[in-house]
Amino acid sequence: MNILAEVKPVDPALLQKAVESFAEGLSKASPEDNRDAICVCACIKIETGAGLLVDHQEMFRDVSSRLYALDEVICAQQERISAEKRFPSEWVEIAATAPLVHMRFDANLFTWPEAEVAAV
């Protein structure tokens, strides 16, 4: 498997499963646990229609690379996410399809929706 190969877009639902598995792993982890290892373990646990994600090397690489890059975005915005107690759900779809450059997303793609202003 060529780790430097282009990371292809993935099904947003599959990436959502990875995000949920990753969040579960983080909730059970100690502060000393390695986030990268938890990311990989999250992807290993995912079932696809054709079996475990880890059994499909290229798809596994694509999902885990995208999950890792999304985690970097989340960590960079942790203060806001903590205040909001969530990150925008659109981020998963963006992370599923946005190009990765040097295994990173363009952080400008991950914006917060403007607060709706009530009409006076």
MODELLER restraints for C-alpha pairs under 7 A, 6 or more apart:
rsr = mdl.restraints
at = mdl.atoms
rsr.add(forms.Gaussian(group=physical.xy_distance, feature=features.Distance(at['CA:7:A'], at['CA:62:A']), mean=5.15, stdev=0.5))
rsr.add(forms.Gaussian(group=physical.xy_distance, feature=features.Distance(at['CA:7:A'], at['CA:100:A']), mean=6.93, stdev=0.5))
rsr.add(forms.Gaussian(group=physical.xy_distance, feature=features.Distance(at['CA:8:A'], at['CA:62:A']), mean=5.88, stdev=0.5))
rsr.add(forms.Gaussian(group=physical.xy_distance, feature=features.Distance(at['CA:9:A'], at['CA:96:A']), mean=5.57, stdev=0.5))
rsr.add(forms.Gaussian(group=physical.xy_distance, feature=features.Distance(at['CA:9:A'], at['CA:97:A']), mean=4.49, stdev=0.5))
rsr.add(forms.Gaussian(group=physical.xy_distance, feature=features.Distance(at['CA:10:A'], at['CA:62:A']), mean=6.92, stdev=0.5))
rsr.add(forms.Gaussian(group=physical.xy_distance, feature=features.Distance(at['CA:10:A'], at['CA:63:A']), mean=6.60, stdev=0.5))
rsr.add(forms.Gaussian(group=physical.xy_distance, feature=features.Distance(at['CA:10:A'], at['CA:96:A']), mean=5.16, stdev=0.5))
rsr.add(forms.Gaussian(group=physical.xy_distance, feature=features.Distance(at['CA:10:A'], at['CA:97:A']), mean=6.37, stdev=0.5))
rsr.add(forms.Gaussian(group=physical.xy_distance, feature=features.Distance(at['CA:11:A'], at['CA:96:A']), mean=6.38, stdev=0.5))
rsr.add(forms.Gaussian(group=physical.xy_distance, feature=features.Distance(at['CA:12:A'], at['CA:92:A']), mean=6.43, stdev=0.5))
rsr.add(forms.Gaussian(group=physical.xy_distance, feature=features.Distance(at['CA:12:A'], at['CA:93:A']), mean=5.19, stdev=0.5))
rsr.add(forms.Gaussian(group=physical.xy_distance, feature=features.Distance(at['CA:12:A'], at['CA:96:A']), mean=5.21, stdev=0.5))
rsr.add(forms.Gaussian(group=physical.xy_distance, feature=features.Distance(at['CA:15:A'], at['CA:63:A']), mean=6.21, stdev=0.5))
rsr.add(forms.Gaussian(group=physical.xy_distance, feature=features.Distance(at['CA:15:A'], at['CA:92:A']), mean=6.82, stdev=0.5))
rsr.add(forms.Gaussian(group=physical.xy_distance, feature=features.Distance(at['CA:15:A'], at['CA:96:A']), mean=6.33, stdev=0.5))
rsr.add(forms.Gaussian(group=physical.xy_distance, feature=features.Distance(at['CA:16:A'], at['CA:92:A']), mean=6.36, stdev=0.5))
rsr.add(forms.Gaussian(group=physical.xy_distance, feature=features.Distance(at['CA:17:A'], at['CA:46:A']), mean=6.88, stdev=0.5))
rsr.add(forms.Gaussian(group=physical.xy_distance, feature=features.Distance(at['CA:18:A'], at['CA:42:A']), mean=5.96, stdev=0.5))
rsr.add(forms.Gaussian(group=physical.xy_distance, feature=features.Distance(at['CA:18:A'], at['CA:43:A']), mean=5.61, stdev=0.5))
rsr.add(forms.Gaussian(group=physical.xy_distance, feature=features.Distance(at['CA:18:A'], at['CA:46:A']), mean=6.70, stdev=0.5))
rsr.add(forms.Gaussian(group=physical.xy_distance, feature=features.Distance(at['CA:18:A'], at['CA:67:A']), mean=6.99, stdev=0.5))
rsr.add(forms.Gaussian(group=physical.xy_distance, feature=features.Distance(at['CA:19:A'], at['CA:67:A']), mean=6.82, stdev=0.5))
rsr.add(forms.Gaussian(group=physical.xy_distance, feature=features.Distance(at['CA:21:A'], at['CA:42:A']), mean=4.94, stdev=0.5))
rsr.add(forms.Gaussian(group=physical.xy_distance, feature=features.Distance(at['CA:22:A'], at['CA:38:A']), mean=6.52, stdev=0.5))
rsr.add(forms.Gaussian(group=physical.xy_distance, feature=features.Distance(at['CA:22:A'], at['CA:39:A']), mean=5.73, stdev=0.5))
rsr.add(forms.Gaussian(group=physical.xy_distance, feature=features.Distance(at['CA:22:A'], at['CA:42:A']), mean=4.86, stdev=0.5))
rsr.add(forms.Gaussian(group=physical.xy_distance, feature=features.Distance(at['CA:25:A'], at['CA:38:A']), mean=6.14, stdev=0.5))
rsr.add(forms.Gaussian(group=physical.xy_distance, feature=features.Distance(at['CA:25:A'], at['CA:42:A']), mean=6.77, stdev=0.5))
rsr.add(forms.Gaussian(group=physical.xy_distance, feature=features.Distance(at['CA:26:A'], at['CA:38:A']), mean=6.94, stdev=0.5))
rsr.add(forms.Gaussian(group=physical.xy_distance, feature=features.Distance(at['CA:39:A'], at['CA:64:A']), mean=6.95, stdev=0.5))
rsr.add(forms.Gaussian(group=physical.xy_distance, feature=features.Distance(at['CA:39:A'], at['CA:68:A']), mean=6.50, stdev=0.5))
rsr.add(forms.Gaussian(group=physical.xy_distance, feature=features.Distance(at['CA:40:A'], at['CA:64:A']), mean=6.34, stdev=0.5))
rsr.add(forms.Gaussian(group=physical.xy_distance, feature=features.Distance(at['CA:43:A'], at['CA:53:A']), mean=6.80, stdev=0.5))
rsr.add(forms.Gaussian(group=physical.xy_distance, feature=features.Distance(at['CA:43:A'], at['CA:64:A']), mean=6.13, stdev=0.5))
rsr.add(forms.Gaussian(group=physical.xy_distance, feature=features.Distance(at['CA:44:A'], at['CA:53:A']), mean=6.24, stdev=0.5))
rsr.add(forms.Gaussian(group=physical.xy_distance, feature=features.Distance(at['CA:44:A'], at['CA:54:A']), mean=5.19, stdev=0.5))
rsr.add(forms.Gaussian(group=physical.xy_distance, feature=features.Distance(at['CA:45:A'], at['CA:52:A']), mean=6.97, stdev=0.5))
rsr.add(forms.Gaussian(group=physical.xy_distance, feature=features.Distance(at['CA:46:A'], at['CA:52:A']), mean=5.87, stdev=0.5))
rsr.add(forms.Gaussian(group=physical.xy_distance, feature=features.Distance(at['CA:46:A'], at['CA:53:A']), mean=5.61, stdev=0.5))
rsr.add(forms.Gaussian(group=physical.xy_distance, feature=features.Distance(at['CA:47:A'], at['CA:53:A']), mean=5.83, stdev=0.5))
rsr.add(forms.Gaussian(group=physical.xy_distance, feature=features.Distance(at['CA:53:A'], at['CA:59:A']), mean=6.92, stdev=0.5))
rsr.add(forms.Gaussian(group=physical.xy_distance, feature=features.Distance(at['CA:53:A'], at['CA:60:A']), mean=5.57, stdev=0.5))
rsr.add(forms.Gaussian(group=physical.xy_distance, feature=features.Distance(at['CA:54:A'], at['CA:60:A']), mean=5.44, stdev=0.5))
rsr.add(forms.Gaussian(group=physical.xy_distance, feature=features.Distance(at['CA:65:A'], at['CA:103:A']), mean=7.00, stdev=0.5))
rsr.add(forms.Gaussian(group=physical.xy_distance, feature=features.Distance(at['CA:66:A'], at['CA:95:A']), mean=6.19, stdev=0.5))
rsr.add(forms.Gaussian(group=physical.xy_distance, feature=features.Distance(at['CA:66:A'], at['CA:96:A']), mean=6.68, stdev=0.5))
rsr.add(forms.Gaussian(group=physical.xy_distance, feature=features.Distance(at['CA:69:A'], at['CA:103:A']), mean=6.59, stdev=0.5))
rsr.add(forms.Gaussian(group=physical.xy_distance, feature=features.Distance(at['CA:69:A'], at['CA:104:A']), mean=5.36, stdev=0.5))
rsr.add(forms.Gaussian(group=physical.xy_distance, feature=features.Distance(at['CA:69:A'], at['CA:105:A']), mean=6.35, stdev=0.5))
rsr.add(forms.Gaussian(group=physical.xy_distance, feature=features.Distance(at['CA:70:A'], at['CA:95:A']), mean=6.25, stdev=0.5))
rsr.add(forms.Gaussian(group=physical.xy_distance, feature=features.Distance(at['CA:73:A'], at['CA:107:A']), mean=6.57, stdev=0.5))
rsr.add(forms.Gaussian(group=physical.xy_distance, feature=features.Distance(at['CA:81:A'], at['CA:87:A']), mean=5.51, stdev=0.5))
rsr.add(forms.Gaussian(group=physical.xy_distance, feature=features.Distance(at['CA:88:A'], at['CA:112:A']), mean=6.55, stdev=0.5))
rsr.add(forms.Gaussian(group=physical.xy_distance, feature=features.Distance(at['CA:91:A'], at['CA:110:A']), mean=6.11, stdev=0.5))
rsr.add(forms.Gaussian(group=physical.xy_distance, feature=features.Distance(at['CA:99:A'], at['CA:105:A']), mean=6.69, stdev=0.5))
